[in-house]
Each structure stands twice: as structure tokens, then as C-alpha cells.
Amino acid sequence: MPLYSFEGRSPTIDPGAFIAPTATLIGDVHVEAGASVWFNAVIRADFAPIIVREGANVQD
């Protein structure tokens, strides 16, 4: 899974989260335990933080 820093901020992922190998996270992204980001989804947090809360999922 590609993880990219942006302006000194990097994604943080709880070990209990699922991130698909083809998902892309950029910048100030936080993924909590039990959350998931699925195949080909892109989360880009360049203007403000994005928090994927426990139990949430992001799909393409």
C-alpha cells in the first residue's frame, strides 16, 4: 500500500485496521482500529486531517 508524506505529515494506521495493497494514503490521514480502506481507494489529506473512525470503511 503506498503511503506518502505531504508537507511533513504522514499517514498513521492502527495495526487493527485493514488497508488494501492498492489503496493510497497521502498526508495527515489517520485510520483507527477496525476501520478499512479498500482496493484502489485514495485518501488525500493535504488541507486538513482525515480520520477514518473505528468500524468505518472507504471503498472505491
mmCIF file of the N, C-alpha and C atoms, coordinates in Angstrom:
data_MODEL
# 
_entry.id   MODEL 
# 
loop_
_atom_site.group_PDB 
_atom_site.id 
_atom_site.type_symbol 
_atom_site.label_atom_id 
_atom_site.label_alt_id 
_atom_site.label_comp_id 
_atom_site.label_asym_id 
_atom_site.label_entity_id 
_atom_site.label_seq_id 
_atom_site.pdbx_PDB_ins_code 
_atom_site.Cartn_x 
_atom_site.Cartn_y 
_atom_site.Cartn_z 
_atom_site.occupancy 
_atom_site.B_iso_or_equiv 
_atom_site.pdbx_formal_charge 
_atom_site.auth_seq_id 
_atom_site.auth_comp_id 
_atom_site.auth_asym_id 
_atom_site.auth_atom_id 
_atom_site.pdbx_PDB_model_num 
ATOM 1   N N  . MET A 1 1  ? 0.852   -1.172 0.000  1.00 0.00 ? 1  MET A N  1 
ATOM 2   C CA . MET A 1 1  ? 0.000   0.000  0.000  1.00 0.00 ? 1  MET A CA 1 
ATOM 3   C C  . MET A 1 1  ? 0.894   1.230  0.000  1.00 0.00 ? 1  MET A C  1 
ATOM 4   N N  . PRO A 1 2  ? 0.720   2.104  -0.951 1.00 0.00 ? 2  PRO A N  1 
ATOM 5   C CA . PRO A 1 2  ? 1.514   3.332  -0.974 1.00 0.00 ? 2  PRO A CA 1 
ATOM 6   C C  . PRO A 1 2  ? 1.071   4.308  0.122  1.00 0.00 ? 2  PRO A C  1 
ATOM 7   N N  . LEU A 1 3  ? 2.041   4.752  0.897  1.00 0.00 ? 3  LEU A N  1 
ATOM 8   C CA . LEU A 1 3  ? 1.821   5.781  1.914  1.00 0.00 ? 3  LEU A CA 1 
ATOM 9   C C  . LEU A 1 3  ? 2.757   6.935  1.592  1.00 0.00 ? 3  LEU A C  1 
ATOM 10  N N  . TYR A 1 4  ? 2.223   8.141  1.516  1.00 0.00 ? 4  TYR A N  1 
ATOM 11  C CA . TYR A 1 4  ? 3.029   9.296  1.149  1.00 0.00 ? 4  TYR A CA 1 
ATOM 12  C C  . TYR A 1 4  ? 2.903   10.393 2.191  1.00 0.00 ? 4  TYR A C  1 
ATOM 13  N N  . SER A 1 5  ? 4.041   10.986 2.548  1.00 0.00 ? 5  SER A N  1 
ATOM 14  C CA . SER A 1 5  ? 4.038   12.176 3.394  1.00 0.00 ? 5  SER A CA 1 
ATOM 15  C C  . SER A 1 5  ? 3.713   13.385 2.533  1.00 0.00 ? 5  SER A C  1 
ATOM 16  N N  . PHE A 1 6  ? 3.109   14.402 3.159  1.00 0.00 ? 6  PHE A N  1 
ATOM 17  C CA . PHE A 1 6  ? 2.831   15.660 2.472  1.00 0.00 ? 6  PHE A CA 1 
ATOM 18  C C  . PHE A 1 6  ? 3.049   16.789 3.461  1.00 0.00 ? 6  PHE A C  1 
ATOM 19  N N  . GLU A 1 7  ? 3.949   17.693 3.133  1.00 0.00 ? 7  GLU A N  1 
ATOM 20  C CA . GLU A 1 7  ? 4.282   18.827 3.986  1.00 0.00 ? 7  GLU A CA 1 
ATOM 21  C C  . GLU A 1 7  ? 4.581   18.392 5.419  1.00 0.00 ? 7  GLU A C  1 
ATOM 22  N N  . GLY A 1 8  ? 5.359   17.322 5.553  1.00 0.00 ? 8  GLY A N  1 
ATOM 23  C CA . GLY A 1 8  ? 5.803   16.851 6.857  1.00 0.00 ? 8  GLY A CA 1 
ATOM 24  C C  . GLY A 1 8  ? 4.801   16.014 7.631  1.00 0.00 ? 8  GLY A C  1 
ATOM 25  N N  . ARG A 1 9  ? 3.659   15.726 7.052  1.00 0.00 ? 9  ARG A N  1 
ATOM 26  C CA . ARG A 1 9  ? 2.647   14.903 7.732  1.00 0.00 ? 9  ARG A CA 1 
ATOM 27  C C  . ARG A 1 9  ? 2.501   13.580 7.001  1.00 0.00 ? 9  ARG A C  1 
ATOM 28  N N  . SER A 1 10 ? 2.448   12.509 7.789  1.00 0.00 ? 10 SER A N  1 
ATOM 29  C CA . SER A 1 10 ? 2.383   11.162 7.222  1.00 0.00 ? 10 SER A CA 1 
ATOM 30  C C  . SER A 1 10 ? 1.169   10.415 7.748  1.00 0.00 ? 10 SER A C  1 
ATOM 31  N N  . PRO A 1 11 ? 0.672   9.461  6.985  1.00 0.00 ? 11 PRO A N  1 
ATOM 32  C CA . PRO A 1 11 ? -0.452  8.648  7.455  1.00 0.00 ? 11 PRO A CA 1 
ATOM 33  C C  . PRO A 1 11 ? -0.077  7.835  8.696  1.00 0.00 ? 11 PRO A C  1 
ATOM 34  N N  . THR A 1 12 ? -1.063  7.639  9.580  1.00 0.00 ? 12 THR A N  1 
ATOM 35  C CA . THR A 1 12 ? -0.905  6.733  10.716 1.00 0.00 ? 12 THR A CA 1 
ATOM 36  C C  . THR A 1 12 ? -2.013  5.694  10.630 1.00 0.00 ? 12 THR A C  1 
ATOM 37  N N  . ILE A 1 13 ? -1.620  4.445  10.830 1.00 0.00 ? 13 ILE A N  1 
ATOM 38  C CA . ILE A 1 13 ? -2.562  3.336  10.681 1.00 0.00 ? 13 ILE A CA 1 
ATOM 39  C C  . ILE A 1 13 ? -2.470  2.453  11.911 1.00 0.00 ? 13 ILE A C  1 
ATOM 40  N N  . ASP A 1 14 ? -3.595  2.235  12.556 1.00 0.00 ? 14 ASP A N  1 
ATOM 41  C CA . ASP A 1 14 ? -3.635  1.315  13.689 1.00 0.00 ? 14 ASP A CA 1 
ATOM 42  C C  . ASP A 1 14 ? -3.377  -0.100 13.177 1.00 0.00 ? 14 ASP A C  1 
ATOM 43  N N  . PRO A 1 15 ? -2.630  -0.910 13.927 1.00 0.00 ? 15 PRO A N  1 
ATOM 44  C CA . PRO A 1 15 ? -2.373  -2.289 13.491 1.00 0.00 ? 15 PRO A CA 1 
ATOM 45  C C  . PRO A 1 15 ? -3.640  -3.120 13.300 1.00 0.00 ? 15 PRO A C  1 
ATOM 46  N N  . GLY A 1 16 ? -4.743  -2.721 13.921 1.00 0.00 ? 16 GLY A N  1 
ATOM 47  C CA . GLY A 1 16 ? -6.000  -3.448 13.787 1.00 0.00 ? 16 GLY A CA 1 
ATOM 48  C C  . GLY A 1 16 ? -6.844  -3.014 12.600 1.00 0.00 ? 16 GLY A C  1 
ATOM 49  N N  . ALA A 1 17 ? -6.321  -2.121 11.770 1.00 0.00 ? 17 ALA A N  1 
ATOM 50  C CA . ALA A 1 17 ? -7.041  -1.656 10.575 1.00 0.00 ? 17 ALA A CA 1 
ATOM 51  C C  . ALA A 1 17 ? -6.633  -2.500 9.371  1.00 0.00 ? 17 ALA A C  1 
ATOM 52  N N  . PHE A 1 18 ? -7.494  -2.512 8.349  1.00 0.00 ? 18 PHE A N  1 
ATOM 53  C CA . PHE A 1 18 ? -7.163  -3.177 7.085  1.00 0.00 ? 18 PHE A CA 1 
ATOM 54  C C  . PHE A 1 18 ? -6.989  -2.116 6.013  1.00 0.00 ? 18 PHE A C  1 
ATOM 55  N N  . ILE A 1 19 ? -5.840  -2.144 5.352  1.00 0.00 ? 19 ILE A N  1 
ATOM 56  C CA . ILE A 1 19 ? -5.580  -1.272 4.207  1.00 0.00 ? 19 ILE A CA 1 
ATOM 57  C C  . ILE A 1 19 ? -5.236  -2.188 3.040  1.00 0.00 ? 19 ILE A C  1 
ATOM 58  N N  . ALA A 1 20 ? -6.022  -2.127 1.973  1.00 0.00 ? 20 ALA A N  1 
ATOM 59  C CA . ALA A 1 20 ? -5.775  -2.972 0.801  1.00 0.00 ? 20 ALA A CA 1 
ATOM 60  C C  . ALA A 1 20 ? -4.438  -2.586 0.157  1.00 0.00 ? 20 ALA A C  1 
ATOM 61  N N  . PRO A 1 21 ? -3.777  -3.551 -0.466 1.00 0.00 ? 21 PRO A N  1 
ATOM 62  C CA . PRO A 1 21 ? -2.466  -3.281 -1.070 1.00 0.00 ? 21 PRO A CA 1 
ATOM 63  C C  . PRO A 1 21 ? -2.479  -2.199 -2.150 1.00 0.00 ? 21 PRO A C  1 
ATOM 64  N N  . THR A 1 22 ? -3.611  -1.987 -2.804 1.00 0.00 ? 22 THR A N  1 
ATOM 65  C CA . THR A 1 22 ? -3.669  -0.979 -3.871 1.00 0.00 ? 22 THR A CA 1 
ATOM 66  C C  . THR A 1 22 ? -4.280  0.345  -3.410 1.00 0.00 ? 22 THR A C  1 
ATOM 67  N N  . ALA A 1 23 ? -4.602  0.469  -2.130 1.00 0.00 ? 23 ALA A N  1 
ATOM 68  C CA . ALA A 1 23 ? -5.099  1.742  -1.589 1.00 0.00 ? 23 ALA A CA 1 
ATOM 69  C C  . ALA A 1 23 ? -3.925  2.708  -1.426 1.00 0.00 ? 23 ALA A C  1 
ATOM 70  N N  . THR A 1 24 ? -4.204  4.011  -1.529 1.00 0.00 ? 24 THR A N  1 
ATOM 71  C CA . THR A 1 24 ? -3.169  5.032  -1.393 1.00 0.00 ? 24 THR A CA 1 
ATOM 72  C C  . THR A 1 24 ? -3.593  6.036  -0.330 1.00 0.00 ? 24 THR A C  1 
ATOM 73  N N  . LEU A 1 25 ? -2.689  6.299  0.633  1.00 0.00 ? 25 LEU A N  1 
ATOM 74  C CA . LEU A 1 25 ? -2.942  7.280  1.687  1.00 0.00 ? 25 LEU A CA 1 
ATOM 75  C C  . LEU A 1 25 ? -1.884  8.367  1.597  1.00 0.00 ? 25 LEU A C  1 
ATOM 76  N N  . ILE A 1 26 ? -2.340  9.625  1.613  1.00 0.00 ? 26 ILE A N  1 
ATOM 77  C CA . ILE A 1 26 ? -1.442  10.759 1.418  1.00 0.00 ? 26 ILE A CA 1 
ATOM 78  C C  . ILE A 1 26 ? -1.677  11.787 2.518  1.00 0.00 ? 26 ILE A C  1 
ATOM 79  N N  . GLY A 1 27 ? -0.613  12.178 3.204  1.00 0.00 ? 27 GLY A N  1 
ATOM 80  C CA . GLY A 1 27 ? -0.689  13.269 4.169  1.00 0.00 ? 27 GLY A CA 1 
ATOM 81  C C  . GLY A 1 27 ? -1.215  12.864 5.527  1.00 0.00 ? 27 GLY A C  1 
ATOM 82  N N  . ASP A 1 28 ? -1.987  13.767 6.134  1.00 0.00 ? 28 ASP A N  1 
ATOM 83  C CA . ASP A 1 28 ? -2.428  13.653 7.529  1.00 0.00 ? 28 ASP A CA 1 
ATOM 84  C C  . ASP A 1 28 ? -3.677  12.770 7.644  1.00 0.00 ? 28 ASP A C  1 
ATOM 85  N N  . VAL A 1 29 ? -3.503  11.489 7.314  1.00 0.00 ? 29 VAL A N  1 
ATOM 86  C CA . VAL A 1 29 ? -4.593  10.507 7.345  1.00 0.00 ? 29 VAL A CA 1 
ATOM 87  C C  . VAL A 1 29 ? -4.399  9.621  8.570  1.00 0.00 ? 29 VAL A C  1 
ATOM 88  N N  . HIS A 1 30 ? -5.470  9.397  9.320  1.00 0.00 ? 30 HIS A N  1 
ATOM 89  C CA . HIS A 1 30 ? -5.429  8.524  10.494 1.00 0.00 ? 30 HIS A CA 1 
ATOM 90  C C  . HIS A 1 30 ? -6.501  7.452  10.321 1.00 0.00 ? 30 HIS A C  1 
ATOM 91  N N  . VAL A 1 31 ? -6.092  6.192  10.418 1.00 0.00 ? 31 VAL A N  1 
ATOM 92  C CA . VAL A 1 31 ? -7.031  5.078  10.275 1.00 0.00 ? 31 VAL A CA 1 
ATOM 93  C C  . VAL A 1 31 ? -7.054  4.331  11.606 1.00 0.00 ? 31 VAL A C  1 
ATOM 94  N N  . GLU A 1 32 ? -8.220  4.287  12.236 1.00 0.00 ? 32 GLU A N  1 
ATOM 95  C CA . GLU A 1 32 ? -8.365  3.668  13.551 1.00 0.00 ? 32 GLU A CA 1 
ATOM 96  C C  . GLU A 1 32 ? -8.553  2.155  13.449 1.00 0.00 ? 32 GLU A C  1 
ATOM 97  N N  . ALA A 1 33 ? -8.425  1.478  14.587 1.00 0.00 ? 33 ALA A N  1 
ATOM 98  C CA . ALA A 1 33 ? -8.620  0.025  14.658 1.00 0.00 ? 33 ALA A CA 1 
ATOM 99  C C  . ALA A 1 33 ? -10.010 -0.341 14.170 1.00 0.00 ? 33 ALA A C  1 
ATOM 100 N N  . GLY A 1 34 ? -10.095 -1.430 13.434 1.00 0.00 ? 34 GLY A N  1 
ATOM 101 C CA . GLY A 1 34 ? -11.383 -1.903 12.951 1.00 0.00 ? 34 GLY A CA 1 
ATOM 102 C C  . GLY A 1 34 ? -11.884 -1.191 11.709 1.00 0.00 ? 34 GLY A C  1 
ATOM 103 N N  . ALA A 1 35 ? -11.178 -0.165 11.262 1.00 0.00 ? 35 ALA A N  1 
ATOM 104 C CA . ALA A 1 35 ? -11.547 0.542  10.031 1.00 0.00 ? 35 ALA A CA 1 
ATOM 105 C C  . ALA A 1 35 ? -10.869 -0.137 8.849  1.00 0.00 ? 35 ALA A C  1 
ATOM 106 N N  . SER A 1 36 ? -11.348 0.167  7.636  1.00 0.00 ? 36 SER A N  1 
ATOM 107 C CA . SER A 1 36 ? -10.740 -0.431 6.446  1.00 0.00 ? 36 SER A CA 1 
ATOM 108 C C  . SER A 1 36 ? -10.762 0.551  5.281  1.00 0.00 ? 36 SER A C  1 
ATOM 109 N N  . VAL A 1 37 ? -9.732  0.431  4.453  1.00 0.00 ? 37 VAL A N  1 
ATOM 110 C CA . VAL A 1 37 ? -9.633  1.207  3.219  1.00 0.00 ? 37 VAL A CA 1 
ATOM 111 C C  . VAL A 1 37 ? -9.416  0.181  2.117  1.00 0.00 ? 37 VAL A C  1 
ATOM 112 N N  . TRP A 1 38 ? -10.333 0.149  1.159  1.00 0.00 ? 38 TRP A N  1 
ATOM 113 C CA . TRP A 1 38 ? -10.378 -0.942 0.187  1.00 0.00 ? 38 TRP A CA 1 
ATOM 114 C C  . TRP A 1 38 ? -9.645  -0.618 -1.106 1.00 0.00 ? 38 TRP A C  1 
ATOM 115 N N  . PHE A 1 39 ? -9.596  -1.609 -1.972 1.00 0.00 ? 39 PHE A N  1 
ATOM 116 C CA . PHE A 1 39 ? -8.809  -1.598 -3.196 1.00 0.00 ? 39 PHE A CA 1 
ATOM 117 C C  . PHE A 1 39 ? -9.064  -0.355 -4.051 1.00 0.00 ? 39 PHE A C  1 
ATOM 118 N N  . ASN A 1 40 ? -7.973  0.271  -4.476 1.00 0.00 ? 40 ASN A N  1 
ATOM 119 C CA . ASN A 1 40 ? -7.944  1.438  -5.365 1.00 0.00 ? 40 ASN A CA 1 
ATOM 120 C C  . ASN A 1 40 ? -8.500  2.724  -4.754 1.00 0.00 ? 40 ASN A C  1 
ATOM 121 N N  . ALA A 1 41 ? -8.862  2.705  -3.482 1.00 0.00 ? 41 ALA A N  1 
ATOM 122 C CA . ALA A 1 41 ? -9.309  3.941  -2.829 1.00 0.00 ? 41 ALA A CA 1 
ATOM 123 C C  . ALA A 1 41 ? -8.102  4.853  -2.594 1.00 0.00 ? 41 ALA A C  1 
ATOM 124 N N  . VAL A 1 42 ? -8.319  6.152  -2.707 1.00 0.00 ? 42 VAL A N  1 
ATOM 125 C CA . VAL A 1 42 ? -7.275  7.146  -2.446 1.00 0.00 ? 42 VAL A CA 1 
ATOM 126 C C  . VAL A 1 42 ? -7.808  8.117  -1.404 1.00 0.00 ? 42 VAL A C  1 
ATOM 127 N N  . ILE A 1 43 ? -7.038  8.312  -0.332 1.00 0.00 ? 43 ILE A N  1 
ATOM 128 C CA . ILE A 1 43 ? -7.385  9.298  0.692  1.00 0.00 ? 43 ILE A CA 1 
ATOM 129 C C  . ILE A 1 43 ? -6.262  10.324 0.712  1.00 0.00 ? 43 ILE A C  1 
ATOM 130 N N  . ARG A 1 44 ? -6.613  11.560 0.404  1.00 0.00 ? 44 ARG A N  1 
ATOM 131 C CA . ARG A 1 44 ? -5.626  12.637 0.293  1.00 0.00 ? 44 ARG A CA 1 
ATOM 132 C C  . ARG A 1 44 ? -5.957  13.725 1.305  1.00 0.00 ? 44 ARG A C  1 
ATOM 133 N N  . ALA A 1 45 ? -5.132  13.836 2.338  1.00 0.00 ? 45 ALA A N  1 
ATOM 134 C CA . ALA A 1 45 ? -5.349  14.826 3.398  1.00 0.00 ? 45 ALA A CA 1 
ATOM 135 C C  . ALA A 1 45 ? -4.264  15.891 3.299  1.00 0.00 ? 45 ALA A C  1 
ATOM 136 N N  . ASP A 1 46 ? -4.443  16.812 2.363  1.00 0.00 ? 46 ASP A N  1 
ATOM 137 C CA . ASP A 1 46 ? -3.432  17.847 2.181  1.00 0.00 ? 46 ASP A CA 1 
ATOM 138 C C  . ASP A 1 46 ? -3.834  19.194 2.782  1.00 0.00 ? 46 ASP A C  1 
ATOM 139 N N  . PHE A 1 47 ? -5.122  19.434 3.022  1.00 0.00 ? 47 PHE A N  1 
ATOM 140 C CA . PHE A 1 47 ? -5.570  20.698 3.608  1.00 0.00 ? 47 PHE A CA 1 
ATOM 141 C C  . PHE A 1 47 ? -5.982  20.563 5.072  1.00 0.00 ? 47 PHE A C  1 
ATOM 142 N N  . ALA A 1 48 ? -6.473  19.395 5.456  1.00 0.00 ? 48 ALA A N  1 
ATOM 143 C CA . ALA A 1 48 ? -6.921  19.148 6.825  1.00 0.00 ? 48 ALA A CA 1 
ATOM 144 C C  . ALA A 1 48 ? -6.798  17.653 7.102  1.00 0.00 ? 48 ALA A C  1 
ATOM 145 N N  . PRO A 1 49 ? -6.743  17.263 8.380  1.00 0.00 ? 49 PRO A N  1 
ATOM 146 C CA . PRO A 1 49 ? -6.659  15.836 8.697  1.00 0.00 ? 49 PRO A CA 1 
ATOM 147 C C  . PRO A 1 49 ? -7.919  15.089 8.267  1.00 0.00 ? 49 PRO A C  1 
ATOM 148 N N  . ILE A 1 50 ? -7.741  13.829 7.913  1.00 0.00 ? 50 ILE A N  1 
ATOM 149 C CA . ILE A 1 50 ? -8.858  12.928 7.639  1.00 0.00 ? 50 ILE A CA 1 
ATOM 150 C C  . ILE A 1 50 ? -8.725  11.764 8.605  1.00 0.00 ? 50 ILE A C  1 
ATOM 151 N N  . ILE A 1 51 ? -9.802  11.485 9.342  1.00 0.00 ? 51 ILE A N  1 
ATOM 152 C CA . ILE A 1 51 ? -9.804  10.386 10.307 1.00 0.00 ? 51 ILE A CA 1 
ATOM 153 C C  . ILE A 1 51 ? -10.842 9.371  9.867  1.00 0.00 ? 51 ILE A C  1 
ATOM 154 N N  . VAL A 1 52 ? -10.391 8.142  9.643  1.00 0.00 ? 52 VAL A N  1 
ATOM 155 C CA . VAL A 1 52 ? -11.302 7.042  9.324  1.00 0.00 ? 52 VAL A CA 1 
ATOM 156 C C  . VAL A 1 52 ? -11.538 6.331  10.656 1.00 0.00 ? 52 VAL A C  1 
ATOM 157 N N  . ARG A 1 53 ? -12.714 6.531  11.214 1.00 0.00 ? 53 ARG A N  1 
ATOM 158 C CA . ARG A 1 53 ? -13.024 6.060  12.563 1.00 0.00 ? 53 ARG A CA 1 
ATOM 159 C C  . ARG A 1 53 ? -13.246 4.549  12.624 1.00 0.00 ? 53 ARG A C  1 
ATOM 160 N N  . GLU A 1 54 ? -13.184 4.034  13.847 1.00 0.00 ? 54 GLU A N  1 
ATOM 161 C CA . GLU A 1 54 ? -13.372 2.606  14.102 1.00 0.00 ? 54 GLU A CA 1 
ATOM 162 C C  . GLU A 1 54 ? -14.660 2.102  13.457 1.00 0.00 ? 54 GLU A C  1 
ATOM 163 N N  . GLY A 1 55 ? -14.542 1.023  12.697 1.00 0.00 ? 55 GLY A N  1 
ATOM 164 C CA . GLY A 1 55 ? -15.695 0.399  12.067 1.00 0.00 ? 55 GLY A CA 1 
ATOM 165 C C  . GLY A 1 55 ? -16.082 0.990  10.722 1.00 0.00 ? 55 GLY A C  1 
ATOM 166 N N  . ALA A 1 56 ? -15.486 2.123  10.352 1.00 0.00 ? 56 ALA A N  1 
ATOM 167 C CA . ALA A 1 56 ? -15.800 2.740  9.053  1.00 0.00 ? 56 ALA A CA 1 
ATOM 168 C C  . ALA A 1 56 ? -15.019 2.051  7.944  1.00 0.00 ? 56 ALA A C  1 
ATOM 169 N N  . ASN A 1 57 ? -15.515 2.201  6.702  1.00 0.00 ? 57 ASN A N  1 
ATOM 170 C CA . ASN A 1 57 ? -14.748 1.695  5.568  1.00 0.00 ? 57 ASN A CA 1 
ATOM 171 C C  . ASN A 1 57 ? -14.821 2.689  4.423  1.00 0.00 ? 57 ASN A C  1 
ATOM 172 N N  . VAL A 1 58 ? -13.748 2.727  3.648  1.00 0.00 ? 58 VAL A N  1 
ATOM 173 C CA . VAL A 1 58 ? -13.649 3.595  2.479  1.00 0.00 ? 58 VAL A CA 1 
ATOM 174 C C  . VAL A 1 58 ? -13.487 2.675  1.284  1.00 0.00 ? 58 VAL A C  1 
ATOM 175 N N  . GLN A 1 59 ? -14.367 2.846  0.289  1.00 0.00 ? 59 GLN A N  1 
ATOM 176 C CA . GLN A 1 59 ? -14.339 1.982  -0.893 1.00 0.00 ? 59 GLN A CA 1 
ATOM 177 C C  . GLN A 1 59 ? -14.269 2.838  -2.149 1.00 0.00 ? 59 GLN A C  1 
ATOM 178 N N  . ASP A 1 60 ? -13.703 2.258  -3.192 1.00 0.00 ? 60 ASP A N  1 
ATOM 179 C CA . ASP A 1 60 ? -13.673 2.930  -4.489 1.00 0.00 ? 60 ASP A CA 1 
ATOM 180 C C  . ASP A 1 60 ? -14.926 2.580  -5.248 1.00 0.00 ? 60 ASP A C  1 
# 
